[in-house]
Amino acid sequence: MANFYLDTPELRHHLNHPLMKRIVELKERNYRDKDEYDYAPVDFEDAQDSYDKVLEIVGEICGDIIAPNAEDVDHEGPTVANGRVTYANGTKQNLDAVTKAGLMGVAMPRRYGGLNFPIVPYIMAADMVSRSDAGFENLWGLQDCAETLYEFGNEDQRKRYITRICQGETMSMDLTEPDAGSDLQAVMLKATYSEKDECWYLNGVKRFITNGDADIHLVLARSEEGTHDGRGLSMFIYDKRNGGVNVRRIENKMGIKGSPTCELVFKNAKAELCGDRKLGLIKYVMALMNGARLGIAAQSVGISQAAYNEALAYAKDRKQFGKAIIEFPAVAEILSIIKAKLDASRTLLYETARYVDIYKALDDIAKERKLTPEERQEQKTYAKLADAFTPLAKGLGSEFANQNAYDCIQIHGGSGFMKDYACERIYRDARITSIYEGTTQLQVVAAIRYVTTGAYLARIKEYEAIPAAPEYEGLKNRLKDMADKYAATVAKITEAKDQELLDFTARRLVEMAGYIIMGHLLVQDAGKSDLFAESAQVFVRYAEAEVDKHSMFIFRLDKDDLAYYRK
Ligand SMILES: Cc1cc2nc3c(=O)[nH]c(=O)nc-3n(C[C@H](O)[C@H](O)[C@H](O)COP(=O)(O)OP(=O)(O)OC[C@H]3O[C@@H](n4cnc5c(N)ncnc54)[C@H](O)[C@@H]3O)c2cc1C
């Protein structure tokens, strides 16, 4: 009887962050639902208690059902016949368990059948599900699409579709095409309006679509004939009940094998417009992807947790030269770095989730009434922070998940290379996290403006102003030195006013900011709980070395050196 919530006290620590009070207050609007729904909270403590209880149920389902099914699902995988997908048996059991427990559409308002959860506890559930089986997280996590439907669909669409999602129907987001991957402006799937039938029809091909045989699809398509860029794209809802979309094939992948990745053929598929024409990519898909990126950041943290647990258990168990291998400093160092990266990416994940929670709740309130000037300012501040932190959480979290999975295998030695241990599946599953929902390079493209505008540095300065526990003053001072080095390195590049040089050094600059931010967050965590004492020490030392390395690389770089890197 494993419980993935109760055995990881770090989760409860993040759930109890002081900012949760504001988040719940906004989300529950003075607890007005309590008169209508007997399960709605009556006050802040009641709300926190209900998140805690639901997360305990998620932890139990993860430990007792999803994780034990993961190996079989990995071997069996989904199949396709006559254009329809059949999930592996374990996947069906998992879906049944999460649906029966009422975990579909958890973040949706109660009037549609959801639990009105803030993003923080929802992401916490995603963190645990990913630790159990990263592939299954994709199917469960696609309920993110409901958020976009809620934000941009009309009330009639919300009622028709969100209620179905809360009852267990699944979703997909159909963006990628053979010639439109990172560059979604190139999407060509055609949407044509029929005056006669008073509806839209979709024709074309999508590829690499996770859960492509879902009940409800959000589809990016070209609605404006003759256009070639993002301004000609709109977002549509396709309902499988109407027919017109077939799965031509499912990909034979390296990892997340339980999650069907489909090539879809749209043949006169009836669809309805979601939101306004021409805003499909510019507004709606950007919002959809930001939510999904946070989901992949959670998936990455869950994978890092799985890698750490497997590595730790093996290192305690395996004996060489007459002792457990964990006693060798070389092995202990790898383990402590895995744990430090896990704790660092997790604290960044929940910090980002809190920012998203606040600005989204205020956005939602703005649909009902005019925000006060203070609320408008608050909305603006948190929206900007969420935008700046999301690519960091996804970009760095997914790179850490890959490094941690690699190190987990290393600790297993030759056995890690065999199919006998979970670590080889974790390693294969980790690989996709830095590719989909925008590769790490694309996260850097999204993040670099916050380097050049000084937004990251401004946030770092705010963290510096938060008093630290006396035993962590030393670490904070080292983080301040790192921030000075970062600021000087950024200045060297921005003063050169050379776009190629900036693009070339962007990843290093973004990583420097990310490491310092994670260092501060971990120091704050360690000040509140001993759970993070070691990770704060280990991570700040690691970050210090990385910041030094990047700074040296950039300071020694001459514009002429770029010629060596051009192919
Ligand atoms: C398992 C799996 C599941 C997926 N699920 C979905 C889904 O559900 N829905 C969906 O719509 N899509 C999905 N995708 C597609 C996924 O989002 C894309 O594969 C991804 O965005 C990258 O696009 P691409 O594969 O065409 O690579 P490309 O865009 O061709 O990129 C190739 C390389 O070029 C680099 N590159 C490209 N542009 C730039 C740039 N401007 N600056 C720097 N480097 C750049 C990339 O970082 C990468 O290293 C999935 C993919 C996989 C593999």
The ligand as a Tripos MOL2 file, in Angstrom:
@<TRIPOS>MOLECULE
LIG
   53    58     1     0     0
SMALL
NO_CHARGES

@<TRIPOS>ATOM
      1 C1          5.8440   11.9900  -28.2420 C.3       1 LIG1
      2 C2          5.3920   13.2820  -28.8130 C.ar      1 LIG1
      3 C3          4.1450   13.7750  -28.4580 C.ar      1 LIG1
      4 C4          3.6970   14.9790  -29.0070 C.ar      1 LIG1
      5 N1          2.4330   15.4250  -28.7040 N.ar      1 LIG1
      6 C5          1.9390   16.5070  -29.3730 C.ar      1 LIG1
      7 C6          0.5620   16.9030  -29.2190 C.ar      1 LIG1
      8 O1         -0.1830   16.3300  -28.4360 O.2       1 LIG1
      9 N2          0.1080   17.9350  -29.9650 N.ar      1 LIG1
     10 C7          0.8940   18.6070  -30.8410 C.ar      1 LIG1
     11 O2          0.3920   19.5070  -31.5010 O.2       1 LIG1
     12 N3          2.2040   18.2720  -30.9920 N.ar      1 LIG1
     13 C8          2.7400   17.2400  -30.2890 C.ar      1 LIG1
     14 N4          4.0520   16.8700  -30.4700 N.ar      1 LIG1
     15 C9          4.8950   17.6530  -31.3530 C.3       1 LIG1
     16 C10         5.9680   18.4390  -30.6060 C.3       1 LIG1
     17 O3          5.4070   19.5190  -29.9110 O.3       1 LIG1
     18 C11         7.0380   18.8430  -31.6190 C.3       1 LIG1
     19 O4          7.7060   17.6370  -31.9880 O.3       1 LIG1
     20 C12         8.0240   19.8460  -31.0680 C.3       1 LIG1
     21 O5          7.3930   21.0840  -30.8400 O.3       1 LIG1
     22 C13         9.2110   20.0720  -31.9850 C.3       1 LIG1
     23 O6          8.8210   20.2170  -33.3130 O.3       1 LIG1
     24 P1          9.5360   19.3240  -34.4540 P.3       1 LIG1
     25 O7          9.4780   17.9100  -33.9950 O.co2     1 LIG1
     26 O8          8.9260   19.6280  -35.7590 O.co2     1 LIG1
     27 O9         11.0340   19.7760  -34.4150 O.3       1 LIG1
     28 P2         11.6770   21.0130  -35.2050 P.3       1 LIG1
     29 O10        10.8250   22.2130  -35.0290 O.co2     1 LIG1
     30 O11        11.9850   20.5890  -36.5900 O.co2     1 LIG1
     31 O12        13.0290   21.2310  -34.3950 O.3       1 LIG1
     32 C14        14.2280   20.5010  -34.6710 C.3       1 LIG1
     33 C15        15.3890   21.1460  -33.8960 C.3       1 LIG1
     34 O13        15.5530   22.5250  -34.2950 O.3       1 LIG1
     35 C16        15.5310   23.3840  -33.1660 C.3       1 LIG1
     36 N5         14.8660   24.6570  -33.4990 N.ar      1 LIG1
     37 C17        13.7670   24.8510  -34.2470 C.ar      1 LIG1
     38 N6         13.4560   26.1540  -34.2940 N.ar      1 LIG1
     39 C18        14.3660   26.8100  -33.5560 C.ar      1 LIG1
     40 C19        14.6020   28.1840  -33.1990 C.ar      1 LIG1
     41 N7         13.7860   29.1630  -33.6010 N.pl3     1 LIG1
     42 N8         15.6540   28.4770  -32.3980 N.ar      1 LIG1
     43 C20        16.4810   27.5040  -31.9520 C.ar      1 LIG1
     44 N9         16.3180   26.1920  -32.2530 N.ar      1 LIG1
     45 C21        15.2840   25.8510  -33.0410 C.ar      1 LIG1
     46 C22        14.7110   22.6140  -32.1230 C.3       1 LIG1
     47 O14        15.0370   23.0380  -30.8060 O.3       1 LIG1
     48 C23        15.1580   21.1770  -32.3820 C.3       1 LIG1
     49 O15        16.3730   20.9500  -31.7200 O.3       1 LIG1
     50 C24         4.5290   15.6910  -29.8990 C.ar      1 LIG1
     51 C25         5.7870   15.1960  -30.2250 C.ar      1 LIG1
     52 C26         6.2200   14.0030  -29.7100 C.ar      1 LIG1
     53 C27         7.5710   13.4800  -30.1190 C.3       1 LIG1
@<TRIPOS>BOND
     1     1     2 1
     2     2     3 ar
     3     2    52 ar
     4     3     4 ar
     5     4     5 ar
     6     4    50 ar
     7     5     6 ar
     8     6     7 ar
     9     6    13 1
    10     7     8 2
    11     7     9 ar
    12     9    10 ar
    13    10    11 2
    14    10    12 ar
    15    12    13 ar
    16    13    14 ar
    17    14    15 1
    18    14    50 ar
    19    15    16 1
    20    16    17 1
    21    16    18 1
    22    18    19 1
    23    18    20 1
    24    20    21 1
    25    20    22 1
    26    22    23 1
    27    23    24 1
    28    24    25 2
    29    24    26 1
    30    24    27 1
    31    27    28 1
    32    28    29 2
    33    28    30 1
    34    28    31 1
    35    31    32 1
    36    32    33 1
    37    33    34 1
    38    33    48 1
    39    34    35 1
    40    35    36 1
    41    35    46 1
    42    36    37 ar
    43    36    45 ar
    44    37    38 ar
    45    38    39 ar
    46    39    40 ar
    47    39    45 ar
    48    40    41 1
    49    40    42 ar
    50    42    43 ar
    51    43    44 ar
    52    44    45 ar
    53    46    47 1
    54    46    48 1
    55    48    49 1
    56    50    51 ar
    57    51    52 ar
    58    52    53 1
@<TRIPOS>SUBSTRUCTURE
     1 LIG1         1 GROUP 0 **** ****
